[in-house]
Amino acid sequence: GYSKVYQEYSRAITQLYPDIRIQGENYPPTPFNRFMGSLFSYLKILSILLIISGQNPFILLGLVTPRAWTWSQENKIFSCLMAYFLCNMMETHFLSTGAFEISLNDVPLWSKLQSGYVPNIQEIFRILDSQLKINQADQLRHRIF
């Protein structure tokens, strides 16, 4: 996932720029996404329990039993696995922001939250190079004046 991307980028930046301190953290999901992640987590458990128990919730609700429910009762193992993986996929989707930011001397250089995408490592190096050149020029200018 994105934590692996962050670790790879951090390692590559440290190799090329050993004096740069790399720091990272996970950005938490929004309250809505946390709610949706929890909802799918409970839905996963509930659906597996219903499939295993064989209880038909549609009769209790006064609804016509869908063919998908009948099929799930005939194929319980596959249905439980499918419910687990589908709900788990949705839960992960809502709970994983995959967001990280890159800063140099507390100056933000790049943010996945703002840009909406993960840059490749060459783009990160170009951003760092240009920022380091700007910082060197500023330091040189301050020494002259």
MOCORHU-V230047 format. One record per residue. N is the residue number from 0. RES is the residue in one letter. PHI is phi in whole degrees, -180 to 180 (NA if undefined). Layout:
N&RES&PHI + N&RES&PHI
//
This chain:
0&G&NA + 1&Y&-71 + 2&S&-66 + 3&K&-69 + 4&V&-61 + 5&Y&-59 + 6&Q&-63 + 7&E&-65 + 8&Y&-64 + 9&S&-61 + 10&R&-63 + 11&A&-66 + 12&I&-66 + 13&T&-64 + 14&Q&-68 + 15&L&-82 + 16&Y&-126 + 17&P&-65 + 18&D&-84 + 19&I&-87 + 20&R&-88 + 21&I&-102 + 22&Q&-138 + 23&G&-145 + 24&E&-155 + 25&N&-85 + 26&Y&-92 + 27&P&-71 + 28&P&-70 + 29&T&-67 + 30&P&-56 + 31&F&-63 + 32&N&-66 + 33&R&-62 + 34&F&-61 + 35&M&-64 + 36&G&-62 + 37&S&-65 + 38&L&-59 + 39&F&-70 + 40&S&-64 + 41&Y&-69 + 42&L&-63 + 43&K&-61 + 44&I&-65 + 45&L&-62 + 46&S&-65 + 47&I&-66 + 48&L&-63 + 49&L&-66 + 50&I&-64 + 51&I&-66 + 52&S&-70 + 53&G&81 + 54&Q&-72 + 55&N&-96 + 56&P&-70 + 57&F&-72 + 58&I&-66 + 59&L&-63 + 60&L&-89 + 61&G&75 + 62&L&-110 + 63&V&-74 + 64&T&-71 + 65&P&-71 + 66&R&-63 + 67&A&-62 + 68&W&-69 + 69&T&-61 + 70&W&-61 + 71&S&-63 + 72&Q&-75 + 73&E&-82 + 74&N&-130 + 75&K&-63 + 76&I&-64 + 77&F&-63 + 78&S&-64 + 79&C&-65 + 80&L&-63 + 81&M&-64 + 82&A&-62 + 83&Y&-62 + 84&F&-69 + 85&L&-66 + 86&C&-67 + 87&N&-64 + 88&M&-63 + 89&M&-68 + 90&E&-60 + 91&T&-63 + 92&H&-58 + 93&F&-78 + 94&L&-92 + 95&S&-99 + 96&T&-86 + 97&G&64 + 98&A&-94 + 99&F&-149 + 100&E&-125 + 101&I&-120 + 102&S&-129 + 103&L&-128 + 104&N&54 + 105&D&64 + 106&V&-104 + 107&P&-63 + 108&L&-103 + 109&W&-158 + 110&S&-140 + 111&K&-69 + 112&L&-61 + 113&Q&-83 + 114&S&-83 + 115&G&85 + 116&Y&-145 + 117&V&-100 + 118&P&-76 + 119&N&-81 + 120&I&-64 + 121&Q&-64 + 122&E&-65 + 123&I&-62 + 124&F&-63 + 125&R&-63 + 126&I&-63 + 127&L&-64 + 128&D&-58 + 129&S&-65 + 130&Q&-69 + 131&L&-65 + 132&K&-65 + 133&I&-64 + 134&N&-64 + 135&Q&-66 + 136&A&-64 + 137&D&-64 + 138&Q&-65 + 139&L&-64 + 140&R&-63 + 141&H&-70 + 142&R&-72 + 143&I&-71 + 144&F&-91
//
